[in-house]
Amino acid sequence: MSQFDDDDDYDNEPQDFNSLRRAKRKDEKRIKELESELSSFRSEKRKSALAGAIEAAGLNPKIAAFVPETIDTGSIAEWIAEYGDVFTPASAAPPVPQPDPDDLIPDGAQQFNEVASAGTPPLGDDGQIRALIEGAKTPEELNRILGIG
């Protein structure tokens, strides 16, 4: 067996190499920690920039959580133009015009209300009342039968 077959056997090497390997592992661990921290800072900076751009567009900055990672801060305006309407509340939509209440009142409703509130009902059964209404010769006579003024 040659001396190069087993790479993990460092016991026979001088102390200087072992201390270098320990220092290298320590440095690699520190590099991973710093890279993780840098990644975290970049992510926070991106979220902050996106939130600012979204807020400037008049939307809730929490929407930044929904922006895909492929969208950079330079193209956020295009993304908002395309998808921003999804995040606007329904109440922000233009109001549906409501009809004028006077247009909803049918013809003759005012006269009906006056009769119902102030008039006296005619006495008799349906046949007698119908005969009186059909026998009326003038509008005044009909109003008197119906109990209108």
Secondary structure, DSSP 8 states (H G I E B T S, - for coil): --TTS-TT--TTS-HHHHHHHHHHHHHHHHHHHHHHHHHHHHHHHHHHHHHHHHHHTTS-GGGGGGS-TT--GGGHHHHHHHHGGGGS-GGGS-------HHHHS-TTHHHHHHHHHH-----S-HHHHHHHHHH--SHHHHHHHHT--
